[in-house]
Amino acid sequence: MSQSSLHDSIHTDPNSPEVLKQNVHSIALDHVVRIQSLARNCLHGIQSAYQGGNSPAHTTGKYLATLMQALRTLAEFLRQTGVGAYPMPPAPESQSASSVPPTEQQLIDTTAREVQVLYERLKHIQESNTVAVNLLGAADAISRAR
């Protein structure tokens, strides 16, 4: 261990933002690894649910309940720490070409596309509502004219 890294490790403030960030990241990744394992178990349970001697409700039910609880626990942890809205990069040892986190520009582009889709959907709903109101108004005017 070099003199400077020994000095840094001795004098690292356990309450520093960097230590907090590392701890939150580590805990969140531990949750994610557990969820991945539970999801694999759940998938295996679903795949083997109808094999002889297995009850589909029992086989998948216990895995799904555990998986859902783990997801709720992770969501609560992220909410409490305030990092729930930020992308969590994978751990350095698990990075591969397929797990490279998106860039900020990719996140912006994806969000813009999603907002555009939602805007178009809302616009279509409003147009449909306008047509419905006009039809109802016309029907009401016809019934009053009689």
C-alpha positions in Angstrom: 0.0 0.0 0.0 1.5 3.4 -0.9 2.0 6.1 1.6 -0.6 8.4 0.1 -3.3 5.6 -0.1 -2.6 4.6 3.5 -2.9 8.3 4.5 -6.2 8.6 2.5 -7.7 5.5 4.0 -6.8 6.5 7.6 -8.2 10.0 7.2 -11.3 9.2 5.1 -14.3 10.8 6.7 -17.0 8.1 7.2 -19.6 10.9 6.8 -18.3 12.2 3.5 -20.6 12.4 0.5 -18.2 10.1 -1.5 -18.4 7.4 1.2 -22.2 7.8 1.4 -22.4 7.5 -2.4 -20.3 4.3 -2.4 -22.3 2.8 0.4 -25.7 3.6 -1.3 -24.4 2.3 -4.6 -23.1 -0.9 -3.0 -26.4 -1.6 -1.1 -28.5 -0.8 -4.2 -26.4 -3.2 -6.3 -26.7 -5.9 -3.6 -30.5 -5.5 -3.9 -30.4 -5.7 -7.6 -28.3 -8.9 -7.5 -30.8 -10.4 -5.1 -33.7 -9.4 -7.4 -31.9 -10.9 -10.4 -31.5 -14.2 -8.5 -35.1 -14.2 -7.4 -36.3 -13.4 -10.9 -34.3 -16.4 -12.2 -35.9 -18.6 -9.6 -39.3 -17.3 -10.5 -38.7 -17.9 -14.2 -37.5 -21.4 -13.4 -40.6 -22.0 -11.2 -42.8 -20.8 -14.1 -41.0 -23.1 -16.6 -41.4 -26.1 -14.3 -44.8 -25.3 -12.9 -46.7 -27.9 -15.0 -44.2 -30.7 -14.6 -45.3 -33.7 -12.7 -45.7 -33.3 -9.0 -45.6 -29.4 -9.1 -48.5 -27.1 -8.3 -48.4 -24.0 -10.6 -49.9 -21.8 -7.9 -47.5 -23.0 -5.2 -44.4 -23.1 -7.5 -44.8 -19.6 -8.9 -46.7 -18.1 -6.0 -43.9 -18.3 -3.5 -41.3 -17.0 -5.9 -43.5 -14.2 -7.1 -44.3 -13.1 -3.5 -40.6 -13.1 -2.6 -39.7 -11.2 -5.8 -42.4 -8.6 -5.3 -41.2 -8.0 -1.7 -37.6 -7.6 -2.8 -38.7 -5.1 -5.5 -40.7 -3.1 -2.9 -37.7 -3.1 -0.6 -35.4 -1.8 -3.3 -38.0 0.8 -4.3 -38.3 2.0 -0.7 -34.5 2.1 -0.3 -34.1 4.2 -3.4 -36.9 6.5 -2.3 -35.4 6.9 1.1 -31.9 7.6 -0.2 -33.2 10.0 -2.9 -31.4 8.3 -5.7 -34.5 6.6 -7.1 -34.7 8.9 -10.1 -31.1 8.5 -11.1 -29.7 5.7 -13.3 -27.6 3.3 -11.4 -24.5 2.2 -13.4 -23.5 -1.4 -13.1 -20.6 -2.5 -10.9 -17.3 -2.2 -12.7 -16.7 -6.0 -12.6 -20.0 -6.7 -14.2 -19.8 -4.3 -17.1 -19.9 -5.7 -20.6 -20.7 -4.4 -24.0 -24.4 -5.1 -23.4 -24.6 -3.5 -19.9 -23.0 -0.2 -20.7 -25.2 2.5 -19.0 -26.9 4.9 -21.4 -25.3 8.3 -21.9 -27.0 11.5 -20.8 -27.9 12.3 -24.5 -29.4 8.8 -24.9 -31.5 9.3 -21.8 -32.7 12.7 -23.1 -33.6 11.3 -26.5 -35.5 8.4 -25.0 -37.4 10.7 -22.6 -38.2 13.0 -25.5 -39.6 10.1 -27.6 -41.7 8.9 -24.6 -43.0 12.4 -23.9 -43.9 12.7 -27.6 -45.8 9.4 -27.6 -47.7 10.5 -24.5 -48.5 13.9 -26.0 -49.9 12.2 -29.1 -52.0 9.9 -27.0 -53.4 12.7 -24.9 -54.1 14.8 -28.1 -56.0 11.8 -29.6 -58.0 11.4 -26.4 -58.9 15.1 -26.3 -59.9 15.0 -30.0 -62.1 12.0 -29.2 -63.6 13.7 -26.3 -64.4 16.8 -28.4 -66.2 14.6 -31.0 -68.2 12.9 -28.2 -69.2 16.2 -26.7 -70.3 17.5 -30.1 -72.3 14.4 -30.8 -74.0 14.6 -27.4 -74.7 18.3 -27.9 -76.2 17.6 -31.3 -78.4 14.8 -29.9 -79.5 17.0 -27.1 -80.4 19.9 -29.5 -82.4 17.5 -31.7 -84.4 16.2 -28.7 -85.2 19.7 -27.5 -86.3 20.7 -31.0 -89.0 18.0 -31.0 
